[in-house]
Amino acid sequence: MRKSAIAVLILVILGNVGAWALWNRPVAERPWAGVIAGVGYTPFHPDKSPTRRDRPSQADIEKDLAAIEGAVRGVRIYSTTDGSEQVPAAARRLGIPVTAGAWVQGKPDIDEPEIAGLIKLARTYPNVRRVLVGNEAILRADITVPQAIDYIKRVKKMVNVPVSTAEPWHVWLQHPELVDAVDFMAVHLLPYWEGVPVDQAVDYAMFRYNELKTKYPNKHIVISEIGWPSDGPWRRGAEASQVNQAKFIRNFLNVAAQNRLDYFIMEAFDQPWKREIEGTAGTSWGLWDAWRVPKFPMTGSVLETKNWPVMCATSIALGFLPMVFFLWRRNDLKIGGQLFYGGLIQAVASVLVFTVTAASAAGLATTTEIAWGVLIFCQLVLLAVMLIDGLELTEVVWQDKFRRRFQPCQASPAPDAPKVSIHVPCYNEPPHMVMQTLDALARLDYPNYEVLLLDNNTKDPEVWKPVEAYCRMLGDKFRFFHLDNWPGYKAGALNYGLSVTAPDAEHIAVIDSDYQVHPDWLKATIPHFARPEVGFVQSPQDYREWAGNLFQRMINWEYAGFFHIGMIQRNERNAIIQHGTMTIIRKAALKGEGRWGEWCITEDAELGLRLFEAGYEAVYMPESYGKGLVPDSFSAYKTQRFRWAYGAVQILKHHWRELAPGAKKLTIGQKYHFITGWLPWFADAAHMVFGVAGIVWSLGLLLFPKYFEFPPNAFMIPTLSVFAFKVGASLWLYEARVRCGFWDKVGAAVAGMALTHTVGRAMWLGMFTSGRPFVRTPKCENQPALMQAFLMAREEIALLTCLWLAALAIVLVFGRENRDAFMWAGLLIVQSLPYMAALITSMINVFPEIHWGRPNRRAVPVSEAAD
């Protein structure tokens, strides 16, 4: 590897380290060096949950209490029947006082055993200094205030320790009769749940504390819960994070010491099982994590992700070999390209490490675990597509030179030039359009060719007979064949044409019946067959008569991107897609490799792959030598792309053995392009899943909030970033290779995006079905009516409406409380953009007089934009 490549590798690694360090830079907070008065303690480890009737072991409890011994003076427990009743005995041996609680729910079968257990603990263990009958039972409306008072009075008669119940501050303010019934007030002060920003949270808690103290000056107040979660959704201005938890806890402990407060921090250890009840935030209140490791120090600086060096090192290890392989192989790229793509590889590795780490959180709900599995897989697809797009962008912008650049031949052909048989398949096409195609063929500057017009299953004689007569008029070079009830679609007609081709023809050329070729087409291309390894020569599809129609202008430039970006890059690795017009094939190769595949509706691309498998070389000339007509309607545009995508899946299913690693017939570059070239279409299939899943998940959030929560930003942010990258890369590629104006670039992007749903449907159907019929792309159609515009995009409009309604409902229901709702709604809107593009494109199709931005005086036809 060259020194410059080594320098790039070092720079990318240092940049990655810098990005992780910047994201996790230390935050200085007020230190605490004392002992914590008390913590809430629930003795369940990550693999256990009271909702499954699990019970903690005595050994686990003893280890937990040993872990907090010396850092905490006392503990508070919440139940006497779930295994927590073992805590006082273990705590007594360590000299730790306990505030015991009974979990009451207003159900005698639950409440009576809890109360009996509470009384037993208070009588048995002298280190049980206080008891609490209920925890937020009034807040949850499980019991009424009179019921709570009755329970408290019963317990007070049976124990010799102070008795109370635990409720938030506002319950105590609203019920003086409850205050009169207790020996002390056990108050919950949790500013996070009230949406108070962390910088104001301690002051807010003290304000509520003093409010109670002022109203009830003769009643002792125990802050029975106070704390801040390290993870969870935004609550208005309250952000759950590791740094914010440390900030709140440290500040509060100092204030509590200054004011000699009686308190319990919520809580000792993270409790993953609470996710089912309180979401992510409910799992993350612990001072220690679920594995009993302190989450932050009480002195010194605090890190949001304290193990970020390990994650950073893992991401470097994950990206190192791909970067070395890339830099070693691609010394033909300028250093800017090496830096860009090396950085992209490293960024993808870091995103994967970050996402998988977030997904490995303990205690995920079943629905969330399933969702994470699907999301990580889909994110892998999206990141793979980003790497593919990024490599194409890198090669286009920073490649020093082309290795396979073919120039058109300028010399006049010799009289004995190889004979070419030009096949023009035709089905139910307007006669005047086909006649124009034949006229252009008659003007070819080439001495030795024939034209076979293959009319395939046109039923109306008034359509095909004028063309037959026109062929006779053009002379002996033109032969007309009408095939009635002929099988095999376009491939079948072409195979028939091969059977009646002149015996002395050496090459078969194919054009669509709407194409008007340039006189130099054969003269410029046939000489490339002088090399025997060349199996076919391909020129780009190009179009005419589109400039005055916005819809046709958009799709013309959308097509141009493939032929002047993708095909040029594929040609570098001898891996172009053969498309069934403006193509010339060596007849011996065509016959030797089994003719056109009638089983496949994209017979052209399939034949090209077979020729590569046979060891033939392709020549791609980006100069335009023929122009056809773009589809007249959005429906026809979709039909054409559906056929291409569906056929691509059939090709992959048919040729997967030769595309698999270890197969010998194709080169690595050819395998790469045939797999990655169609991978973005699989991403469109994944987009369909994303869209439907987004709607379903939103319904779950709205209807079943106990079981559904917002996907974490670890998924949403990368997904939005990949979308932004794809849009930016597309515009950059067009700027580099396609000579059109800004608004034409935007129009092409909208037109391409409008096909997302169509391509996705085709891919899903292609994976699970085969044998879909060949559907031609109609030309010279009448302009569609307004209602037809809605019909052409009816599926997309339905999904667009559902996604928008879901986004609106999420914002209205959750937006005031949870900022993550806006992120999720934004993701739904982004998911809806392809469906919005379909509606826009369909409407533009109906109103051709609409203009898109200002006309671009620099834009030139694709034929002049050849690279």
N, C-alpha and C positions, 0 to 999 in steps of 0.2 A: 504494500500500500504506500502511495506517495506521501511525502511529508505534509503536503497541503491537506490530504485526506485525514491524516492523523491529527492535524491542527483542528480540522472541522469536528472530528469526533470529540476532542477535548473540549472545544468550545460548546458543543451541544450538551455534553455532560455537565459542564460547569453552569450552563444556563438552566438546566433542569434542577440542579442543586439550589441555585439562586431563587428559582421560582418557588420551590417547596419552602425554602427558608423565609422568603418574603411573605408567603401565605401564612406561615406559622411563626412569625416573628414574636419574641417574648413580650409579654405585657406586664408592666410593673404595677402591683396592687398593694394596698395597705397590708402589712404583715400582721400575723397573729401568733403569739408565742405561748399562749396560756393553754389551759385545759378546758374543753367544751363541757358545759354543764350537763347536757343530756342529748340523746339522739333517739329518734324513733327506730324501732328494730322489728323487722319481720324476718324470721329465720329461714327463708326459702332460698335455696341455691338455684343456679340457672336451669337445672334439669328437673326442678320440682315446682308444683303449683297447687295452691289450695283449691282451685276450681276443679282439679282432677282428684281431689281428696288425698293428695300426697301429704306426707307428714315429715317434718325435718327430724333428723336423728339427733340424739343427745351429743354425739361426737361433733356434728356440724355446729351445733349451738356453742359448745365449749370452744371450738376453734374460732368462731366468730367473736365471742366475747374476749378471748385472748388477743385477737387482732386489734381490738379497740381499747384494751386495757392500757391505762396511762394517758390516753388521749381524750377519754370521755369519763365523766364522773358517774352518770346514770343512764338508764335506758327506759324507754316506754314501749310496752307491748300492746297489741290491739285485740287479742282474742285469748280465750281460755280453753278452746276446744280444737284448734287446728295444729297443735304441737307447740304453740308458744307457751303453754303452761309449764313446759320444761325449763323455761328461761330462769325463773327466780332461783331454782336450786343451783344451777350453774353459776349464776351471778353472785349468789351468796358466798360461794367458795372463793370468789375473786374480790369480795367486798364491794360489789356494785349494787347500789340501790335501784329498785324497780318501781315504776309507775305502771300498774297493771290495768288492762282494759277489757271490757266485755263487748263483743260485737253483737248489737241487737238490731233486729230488722222488723219488729212488730209482729213476729210469728212465734207463737209460744213454743213450738217444737225446736226453734233455734234459740230463742231468748232465754228460756228457763235453764237449759244446760250451761249457757254462757254465764248467767248470773250466779248460778250455783258454783261454777268453777272459780269465778272471781272471788266469791266469799271464802272459798276454801283456800285460795292462794293467800289472801289477806290474813287469814287466821294461822296458816301454816308457816309462812316465811316472814320473819321479822324485817327482812330487807325490802319487802313490799311496803313502801312508805305512803302511797296514795293509790286510789282506784278511780277509774273512769267507767261510767255506765253508758256505753254508746259512743260512736265516733261519727259525727255528722249525720246521725239518724234523723234528726229534725230537719236538717237541710235537705236530705233526700226524700223527706215526707214519708219515711218508713214508719215513724211513730209521731204522735202529736206531743205538744208540750206537756199536757196533763199526764200522758202515759210516761213520758220521761221523768217527770217529778215523782210519779208513783214508784217507778223503778228505783230512783235515787233514794227515796225514803225507805224502801224495803232494805236496800243494801246498808244504809246508814245504821239501821237497827242491829245489823248482824256483824259489823266490823268496828274496829277501834282506830281506823285511819281516816284521813279526810276523803270525802267522796264528791265527785263532780261528773259532768259529762263534757265531751269535747265538741265544740261547734265554732263556726266562723264568727268573726266579730259582730256582724250585723244581726245574727240570731240573738246574741246577748243583749244588744242594744234594744231590740224589739220586744224582749220578754223579761222584764224585771222580776216577774214571778219565778222564772227559772233561776235567776241569780239568788233570790231569797232561799231557794230550796237546796243550794249547793254549799259546800264548805269553801270552795274556791272556784274561780272561773278558769276553765281550760279553753284557751282561745287559739284559733287557727288564723294566722296572718300570712297569706300567700299572695304577694303582689303579682307574681307571674300570671296566675289565673285571672287576675283583674286587669291585665293588660298594661301594667305600670312599667315604664322603661326602667332598666336596671339602675341607671344613675340616680333615679328618684325613689327606688323601691324601699331602701332602708328608712328614709325619711317618711315615706308613706306608711310603712309598718308602724313606726313610732307614733305617727299621728293617730292611727287607729287605736294603738295601745293607750295613749294618753286620753283619747276620747272616752274609752271605757273607764280608765282610772278616775277621770273627772266625774263621770256619772255615778260610779260606784266606788267612792273613796275608801270604804271600809271593807272591801272585799279583795282578798289576795288574787292576783292574776298570774296564771302560769301560761306562758306562750307554748301551747302543746304541739304546735307545728309551725315552723317557719323555715324557708329554704328557697332554692332556685334549681330548676332542672338543667342538666348539661346538654340535653338534646330534646327536640320537640318542635312543634310548629310555633310560628309567630302568634302572639296574642296581642293584637293591636300594636302597641309600642314595645311589648316585651319579647325579647329574643332569647331563646334557650341556646346556651353555648357553654363550653367548658370555661372560657375566660369569664363570661358573665356570672357563672355559678361561683367561681372563685372570688370575683369582685364582691358579690352580694354577701357571701358567707363571711369573708374576712372583715368587711365593713361592719356587718351586724355583730359579729363576735366582739369587736372593739367597743361598739356602742353598748352592747349588753353588759360588758364588764364595767364600763363607766357608770351605767345606771343600775347595776346590780339586779339585772333581770333574771327571772326564773324561766327557763326555756328548754325546749327540745328541738334540735335541728331535724328537719325532715329531709333525709333519714340516714341511717347508717350505711346501708348497702343498696345498690341498684337492684330492682326487683323486675326482671324481664316478664314474669307472668302478668304483670299489671297492664301490659300492652292491650290485652283483650278488653280491659275495662276503661283505661284512660289514654290509650294511644301511646305514641312514643314518649311523650313527656312523662307519663306515669311511671315509666321504667327507669328514669334517669335522675332521680333526686338524691341518690346516695353520695356521701362523702367518699366512699369506696365503691369501686365498680362491682359488677356481679361476681367477679373472681377474687374479690376481697383485696384488691390493690388500690391504694390511695389514688384519687383521680387528679389531685393537684396538691402542691406543697402549701403549707400555711405561711411560709416565708419565702422571699425571693420572687423571681418572675414566674409567670404562668404561660404555658403553651396551649393553644387550642387543640392541637394533636400532638401529644407528648412523644408518641413513637414515630413522628414523621421522618426522622433519619432512616429508620428501618424501611418505611414505605418508599422513601426516595431511593434508597439503595436497591430495593426490589424492582422499582420501575426502571432503574438503570440496567440492572441485570436482565430484565425482560426485553429491553430495547437494544441491548449491546450487540448481540449477534446479527439481528436484522440490519442495524446501522453499519456494522463492519462489512457485511455482505454487500450492501448497497454502495458504500463508498469504494470498496474494492472493485466492483464490477463497473461502476459508472464514472470512470475518470474522463469520459467524454463530456461531462457536464461542467459548466462554469462553477466557480466556487460558491456563488450565490445560490445556485440550484442545489448543491450539496448541502449547504447550510439549511436551506428551506426544507428539503425533504427529510434530512436527518433530524431536524427539529420536530417535524411532523410525526415521524416514527416515535421519537421520545415522548412527545405529548400524548399520543395514543396509548403508549405503555403506562404513563402516569395516570391517565383517566381510567384505564382498566384497573390498576391497583387501587385507586381511590374508590371506584364503584364497588369492586368485590369486597373491599374492607368494610364499606358501609353496609353491604348486604349480609355480612357475616355477623351482624348484631344478634345477640342472644335473645330468645323469647319472641321471635317474630310470630305474628298470628298466621294461621294456616293460609288465609287468603293472601296475606302479604308475602309469604314464602313462595307461593305459586306465582304471584305477580313478579317477584324478584327474579325467579328462574326465567320467566318469559322475557322480562325486560333486559336482563343481562344478555340473553341470546340475541335479541333484536338489536341491542346496542353493539354487540360484536359485528353484526351485519352492517350497521350504519358506519361503524369505525372502519371496517374493511372497505366500504364504498368510498369513504373519505380518503383512505390511503391510495386507492386506485385513482380517484379523481386528482389527488395531489401529485401522483407520479406523472399523470398525463400533463398536468399544468407545469410541472418541473421540466419535463422534456420539451414542451412547447416553448417555454419562456427562456430556458437556460441551456438548451442543447447547442453545442458548438457548430455541428454540421450534420448533414444527413448522410447516412451510409448507403442508402438505396434511393437514389434520385434518378428518375428516368425522364429523359427529354423526348419530345416528339420528333419524329424524323421529318426533315425538311426536303429531302431529295424527291424528285418525281419518281413514281414507281416504274419499274421496267415492264415492258409489254407481257413478259412471262411471269409476272408477280403471282404469288400463290393465290389460288382461287378461294373466294370467301362466299359462303352461303349465308345470307342474312334472313333470319326467321323472325316474322312479325306475328305473334299470336294475337288473336282478336276475338272478342266476344261482345256482341250486341252494342258495338260502338257506333257513334254517329258517322255516317258515310263521309261527310265533308271533312271531318277530322282525319280519318284514315287516309283519304286521298291526299291531304297535305303531307302526311307522313311519307306516302309513296312518292310524291313529287320531290321531296328532299332526297330520298334515296336515289332517285333517277339522276340527281345532280352530283353524285359522288365522283370525285376525281380519282378514280381507280379503274384499271382496265379490265379486271377479271373478277366479276362477282355476279351472283344471282340473288333474287329476292323471292322468298316464299311467304305468301300471305296465308296464314293458317286460321281460318274462321272456325271457331270452336263452339258448336252447339247454339249458334244464333238461330232462333226459331222463325223470325219474320223474314221472308225472302226480300221484302222491300228494303231491308237493312243491308243484307249481304250481297244481293245481286248487283246493285250499282258499283260496289267495290270490285266484284268479279269482272264486270265490264271494263272498269277503269284499268285493271291489271292487263287485260288483253290489249287495250289501247296503248299502254306503255311499252309493249314489245316483248320479245322472247325472254329477256332477263327476268321478267316478273311472272310468277306462276301463282295461281289462286287455288286454294283447297278448302272446300266447305265440308266440315266434319259434323255429321248429325248423330246425336246420342253417343258421343265419343267419351270414353271414360278417362279418368286421370287428371281432369281439370287442365290447368295450363301446362303442367309437365307432360300430360298425355298428348296434348297437341304438339308440343315440341318434340316429343319422341316420334310422333308420326312424321313431322317435318324432317327429322334425321333419317327416317327410312326412305324418303323420296328426294333426299339431297343429291345433287349432281355427284357422280362417282369421283370426279377429279377435284372436288372441293377439299381443301386441306384444313379450313377453319370454319367454325360456325359462329356467326355473330347474332346476337339477340337484341332487339329493341322492343319497347312497348309501342302499341299502336297510336299513341298520341305524340311520339317523339319526332322532332324534325332535326335530322342530323346535319352536321357541318360537312361540306364537300371534302374536307381533308381528313375525315375520321379514319378511314382505312389506310390512307397513305401515311398518316402519322403514327399508326399503332402496329400495323402488321409486321414491319421490320423487326420488332422485338421478338418475334417467334423464330428468328434466325438461331437463337440459342435453343437447343432441343429440350432443355430442362424447363422452359416456360410452358405452363399448361394453359394459362388464360391471362388476358390483358383486360384491365378494367378501367373505365373512365367514370367520373362522377355523374350521378343524376343531377340534372340542372333543369331549370324551369323558365317559362316565359309567360307574358301577359298577366303578371301578378302585381305590378307596381301600383295600379290604380285602385286596387281592392285591398282594404286593410287586413281582412281575414287571410287572404291569400298571401299578402306580403309577410304577415307574421309566420305562417307555416313555411314559406319559402326560406326565410332566414333560419328557422328551426332546423330544416333539412340541411342547410348549408353548414351548420356546425359539425354534423357528423362527417360530411364529405371533405371538409377542409381542416378538420382538427383530428377526429378519431381515425379516419382512414389513412391519413398521412402517417400518424404514429404507428398504426398497425403495419403499414407497409415496411417500416423499419425492421420489423421482425418477420417479414414474409407471412403475414397473418391477416390479410384483409378479408372482409366479408364480400363474397361475390353477390352482387344484386342483379336481378334478372333483366336489366336493360343496360345498354351501352357496354355490354360485355362481349368478348370474343374468346372462344375456346378452341384449342387444338382438337380437331375432329377425332384423331386417333386416341387422344386422352379421354375424350367424352365417351367414345364407344368402349374403350378398354376398361373404364371404371364403372360401367353399368348404366350409361345413359342418365337421363333425368329421373329423379326419384319420385314416382307418382304417389307414393305413400305420404309425402310431406308437402304441406301447403306453402312452405318456403323452400321450394326445390332448388332455387338458385344458391342460397347460403349453404344448403346441405351438400350440393355438388362441389362447391368450393372447398368445403372441409374434406370431402373424399379425395379431391385432387391433391390437397396437402398431404393427406395420409399416404397417397401413392408416391410422394416424393417430388411432386411438381412444384415449380416456383410460380408465383404470381407477379405481375407487373401492374402497379397502380400509377396512372398518370393523372394528376389533379387538374389538368387543363380540361375544359368543357368542350365536348364535340357533339353535343345534342341537347335539345331542350324539350321537355314535355309540359304537361299541364298539371298544376297542383289540384288536389281535390276541391270541389266547389262548395262542399258543405262540411260542417263539423262532424256530422254523422259519418260521411265517407272517410274523413281524416281518421276518426276513431276506428272504423272498420279496417282500414289499412294497417294501423298500428297494432290492433288486436291480432291480425293475421301474422304479422312479423313476430310478436311476442309469443303467441301460441306455438308457432312453428319453431321458434328458438328452443322452447322446452322439449318439443318432440325430437329435435336434433340432439340435444343433450342426453335425452333418455336413450336414443338410438346409438350414440357414439361415446357413451360415458367410459367404456373400457379404454378407448384410445386417448381420452382426455385425463385418465387417471394417472397418478404418479407411477413411474416405472414403465409405462407403455412406450414403445420405441418409434412408432410411426410418425409422431408429431414432435417438433422441437419444443423446448421449454417455453420459448417465446410464443409459439403458436398456441400451446395449451393455456398460457397466461391470458392471452387476448380473447380466446374463445370463451374462457370461463369468466374472467373479470369484465369482459365487454357486455355480458348479459347479467352480471350480478346486480347492477343497479335496477334492473327490471325485477329481480327478486326483492330488492329493497322496496320497490313499489308494492309488491305483494305484501310485504311486512307492514307497509303504511296502511293498507286496508285493515289489517289486524289491529294496528295502533288506533285507528279511527274508531272502529267498533268497540274495542276494549276501552277507549277513553270515554265513550258514551256510557257503556255498562258500568265502568268504575265510578263515573259521576253519579249515576243512579244509586250505586251502592253507598257513596258518601252521603247522598241526600236522604235515602230511605233506611239505611242500616249503618249509621255512623259507628256503632259498637264494633262492627266487623271490618270496616273499611277506613283507611286513613290516606292522606295525601302521599303520593310517592315522594320520597326524599329528593332534595335538590341534587344529590349525587347522581340521580338519573335524569332529572328534568333539565338541568343546566347543560350537561354534555349533549343531550338530544337537540336542544335549541342551538347549541354551538355548531353541531354538524350541519344543521339546516342552513345556518348563516354561512358556513364555509362553502357549502355546495353552491349557493347563490353567488357568493363572491368569486369562487373559482370559475364558474360559468361565464360571468361577465369579463373576467380577466382573460380567459381563453379566447373569447370572441374578440376582445380588443387586440389580442396578439395575432389572430389568424383570419378573422372574417371582417372584411372591409365594409362595415355598415355603421350607421350612426347609433347613438346611445339609445334612442327610442326603439330602433329596430332590434337592438340587443334585448331590451326589456320585452318587446313583443315576442321575440323568439323564446325567451324564458317563460313567458306566460303560456304560449302555445304548447311548449314541451311539458310544462307542469299540468296543463289541462288534460293530458293523456295519462296521468298517474293512475287514476281509477281504472281506466280501460286496460292499461298494461297489467295492473295488479290482478284484475279479473282473469285476463288471459293466462297469466302465470299460474294462478290457482287451478283454473280449469285444465291447463296443460299438464300440471303435475298429476292430476287424478283422472284424466280422460285422454283419449286419442281419437284421431279420425274425424276431426271437425272439417266440414267442407270448405273448399276454397271459395272465398267471396271476393269478387273483383271490386276495385275502387272505381266507382262511376265518375265520368268526366262530362263536362258540358251540361251539368244539371241546371234546372231552373232554381232561382233564388228561393230559399226556404221561407215560409211564413213565420210570423212572430211566435205563434203557438208552437210551431215546430221547433223553434229554438229551445223552448222549455222541455219539449219531449226529447230532444237530442241529448239533453243533460239531466234527465229526470232523476237518475240514480244519484248523480253528484249533488243535485240540488237537495235531495232528501237527506243525504249525509251532512251537507253543509248546514241545513236547518237544524238538524239534531245536535251537531257540535256547537253551534252558536247558542242554541237554547240551553244546552248543558253548561256552557261557559257563563252565560248570564245567570242561571240559577245558582251556580257555585258562588259567584261573586255576591249575589243578593243574600244568600243564606249564610255564607262563611266569611265574606269579605271584611265585615266589620271586626271580626274577632281574629282572623287568621290570615296573615300576609301570604302564606303558602297557597291560599285560594287564588290569589292573583297570578302566581306562577303557574298553577295548574290550568287556570282559565286561559292564560297566555299560550300554554302548550296546546290546548284544544283549538285555539284560534289558528296557531301555526299549522296544526293538522288539517284545518279546514281550507287552507290556502289553495291546495290543488283543486279542491271542489269549487272554490270561488273562481279559480282560473278557468275551469271548464264552463261555468256560467258566463263569465265575461267573454270567452272565446266564442261561445255559441251565440251570444247576443251580438257581438261584432259581426258574425257571419250573416246575421239578419239585416244589419244596418251597414252596408258596405261604404256608405258615404262618411262614416265616422273617421276622424283623423286621429292618429296617435302621436302626440307631440308635434313638433315642427318637422316639416319634410327635411330629410337629410340630403344636402346637395352633393355630399361626398360619396354616398352609397353607390355602389356599382353592382351590376349583375354578377352572379356567382361565376359566370364564365370568365369574367375579367378579374375575379378575385382569387384566381388559382395561385396557390403558393409556389 
